[in-house]
Amino acid sequence: MSTSSTLTAPASPPAHRADVGRPRLTFGRILDAEWTKIRTVRSTVWTLTSLFVLSVGLTALICFAAAGELSQDAADEPIGAFATWGLMFGQIAALVLGILVASAEYSSGMIRTTLAAAPRRWSVLAAKATVLAGLLLVLGAITSTAAILAGNFFLDREGIGLSLSDPDVLRTMAGGGLYLAVLGLFGLGLGLLMRHTAGAVTVGIALIFVVGNLVGLIPGAAGEWLTKLMPGNAGTTMATVESFNPDLLGPWTGIGVFAGEAALLLLIAGWLFSKRDA
């Protein structure tokens, strides 16, 4: 009986790899992690609660106090501007939430854990932006609708209520969410850029409330256009039925300009985020 001169060696078992059985890191998993972080942090609940309460409560209060006088001077006052009046103050909460999504991890040191688990920094930033924008888009639309309903209740009693089927009213109900989502992304870029909560909040509030009004003091066309293009001024007309300042950009033009400003800020912050140490 002949035997083969060459023996076939048994197949060796595959070498052990450290990543066998480890789930693949996808954008969906990063997104889920960011959603878990934002919804389980106590500051998120308080910030979003203050956004709703301030926007709706202050709108109802100002409409209750001013409806009688507005009914007598209806031709001289933009009635629709009062229907979401409280959002001027509620928007601070959206800005702060956006800043906290970025800066809080630096304050606690958790950013190192985040980047160790998900080293693709642009993916981390995209996930943060997606979760934040989605949350504020939904809550902002609910808040704007509730504010209009609350304010309109008192306006109706004086015979100057808004028609809820009016295109500008419907646009404002949805547009409030769009404006707050963009504002939150603006805050996210600011927080990521500065990596310090108090400093970023101070700069953000100054840009939205202070500088936006001060540039109007610049004489001539330069002052007029700077006023129109400042972040808060450009976007806010989307979240109001009528504006107190008729010289501002229109709702869709304004939100487009504001979205471009927020995108530019996020790109700069994202580039630095990808280069700097955690």
Secondary structure, 3 states (H helix, E strand, C coil): CCCCCCCCCCCCCCCCCCCCCCCCCCHHHHHHHHHHHHHHCHHHHHHHHHHHHHHHHHHHHHHHHHHHHHHHCCCCCCHHHHCCCCHHHHHHHHHHHHHHHHHHHHHHCHHHHHHHHCCCHHHHHHHHHHHHHHHHHHHHHHHHHHHHHHHHHHHHHCCCCCCCCCHHHHHHHHHHHHHHHHHHHHHHHHHHHHCCHHHHHHHHHHHHHHHHHHHHHCCHHHHHHHHHHCHHHHHHHHHCCCCCCCCCCCHHHHHHHHHHHHHHHHHHHHHHHHHCCC
